[in-house]
Amino acid sequence: MRYIFIWVLVLVLQSCGDEQEKILPQKTELTESVYASATVQPDSLYKVYSAVGGILERNLVEEGDRVKKGSPLLQIINNTPKLNTENAKLSLRLAQENYNGSAAVLKGLEDEIKAATLSFHNDSINFYRQKRLWSQNIGAKVEFDNRKLAYELSRNNLNLLKSKYERTKNELLTQVRQARNNYESAQINTKDFTVTSKINGKVYELMKEPGEIVSTMEPIAAVGSDSVFIIKMLVDEVDIVKLSLGQKTLVTLDAYPSEVFVATVDKIYPRKDERSQTFTVEASFDDPPKILYPGLAGEGNIIIAQKKEALTIPKAYLINGNSVRTANGMVEVVTGLQNLDRVEIVEGIGENTELLKPEQ
């Protein structure tokens, strides 16, 4: 009798083990989204580079300071540009003195032109007097020829001096302009040794200490907006085609574990990062938290579709992506939206169709 009871008990346990889990599809609100890792960064964040090389004399600001556009950030020292500026200044001063100073070159030419003008005037009077006498057959031919030659030489000499004056004046003026350009260029180069901010914002990082070498190839500071922050998200290349500008994004940050922030997609970068096989997407907070710091990390879920009453089943009940198991056998279905654990069934089954969980 005892053996019969044990056999019956085994049969009961086997029948219970053979009974599969059954569920009915449910109508629920379903949201499909694209997952992305998220990092908070200040808007307009940029790395500051120096236009010249040298040694960092001192940092004129500290990390965390607010700055305005054009505010000095760092001072670099290099004696060569200063010497070049002084030399250019001396050259400009000499060129100006030559052009219109007390010892001007043109002053000497002006004196020569005055003397040549007097000589020409005198020779002209003598020539025309002798010409009138000669026309009256008075005087010698030699005297007339001498007066004429003196007149022509004086005229030519005066014209040559006037041409030389104009040519010298133009040359000296050109020298002044060139010297001024060189001086202004040297001043600009000197100003390059004071690195300034390109935007109104905040200094987030200073990368050099006084005494260190500064080159044009490496950044020396980081400056960005002090009030506007953006969310940079990395999206897998499989999902990037589902995104568009204006889509809402639900963002969670590790620094605010119990809060969910709403953001809007503002920019989609078209270039893929070959190393990570991801695309960069930017979003802005609709209502940002009061305190934000660069580099805060979290997760973003970019909403690509929503439906309030979708007929859904757990993803675990979907077989090969397009079939479900019912009491009457396998049935093909058409799927729609889906999230991490549920999928919408568009065609194939109804709310009253019992589904059997696939065997593991």
DAMORA-V474700 format. One record per backbone hydrogen bond with DSSP energy under -0.5 kcal/mol. CO is the residue of the C=O (numbers start at 0). NH is the residue of the N-H. Records with the same first field share a line. If there is no record, write none. Layout:
CO: NH  NH
This chain:
0: 4
1: 5
2: 6
3: 7
4: 8
5: 9
6: 10
7: 11
8: 12
9: 13
10: 14
11: 15
12: 16
13: 17
14: 18
20: 356
22: 354
25: 27  311
27: 309
29: 306
31: 303  304
32: 34
33: 301
35: 299
36: 233
37: 297
38: 231
39: 294
40: 229
41: 44
42: 224
45: 222
47: 219  220
53: 213
54: 56  76
55: 210
57: 59  74
61: 64
64: 202
66: 200
67: 70
70: 196
72: 59  60
73: 194
74: 56  57
76: 54
77: 81
78: 82
79: 83
80: 84
81: 85
82: 86
83: 87
84: 88
85: 89
86: 90
87: 91
88: 92
89: 93
90: 94
91: 95
92: 96
93: 97
94: 98
95: 99
96: 100
97: 104  105
100: 103
103: 107
104: 108
105: 109
106: 110
107: 111
108: 112
109: 113
110: 114
111: 115
112: 116
113: 117
114: 118
115: 119
116: 120
117: 121
118: 122
119: 123
120: 124
121: 125
122: 126
123: 127
124: 128
125: 129
126: 130
127: 131
128: 132
129: 133
130: 134
131: 135
132: 135  137
133: 136
139: 143
140: 144
141: 145
142: 146
143: 147
144: 148
145: 149
146: 150
147: 151
148: 152
149: 153
150: 154
151: 155
152: 156
153: 157
154: 158
155: 159
156: 160
157: 161
158: 162
159: 163
160: 164
161: 165
162: 166
163: 167
164: 168
165: 169
166: 170
167: 171
168: 172
169: 173
170: 174
171: 175
172: 176
173: 177
174: 178
175: 179
176: 180
177: 181
178: 182
179: 183
180: 184
181: 185
182: 186
183: 187
184: 188
185: 189
186: 190
187: 191
189: 192
190: 193
192: 75  194
194: 72  73
196: 69
198: 200
200: 66
201: 203  223
202: 63
204: 221
208: 211
211: 55
213: 53
214: 49  217
219: 206  207
220: 47
221: 203  204
222: 45
223: 201
226: 228
227: 42
228: 284
229: 40  231
230: 232  282
231: 38
232: 234  280
233: 36
234: 278
235: 238  239
238: 241
239: 242
243: 246
246: 264
247: 302
248: 250  262
249: 300
250: 260
251: 298
252: 255
253: 256
255: 252  258
260: 250
261: 285  286
262: 248
263: 283
264: 245
266: 281
270: 279
271: 273
272: 276  277
276: 236
277: 272
278: 234
279: 268
280: 232
281: 265  266
282: 230
283: 263
289: 291
292: 295
295: 39
296: 253
297: 37
298: 251
299: 35  301
300: 249  302
301: 33
304: 31
306: 29
307: 309
309: 27  311
310: 344
311: 25
312: 342
313: 316
314: 317
317: 319
318: 321  322
321: 332
322: 318
323: 325  330
324: 355
325: 328
328: 325
330: 323
332: 334
333: 345  346
336: 335  343
340: 314
341: 338
342: 312
343: 335  345
346: 333
349: 352
351: 353
352: 24
353: 326
354: 22
355: 324
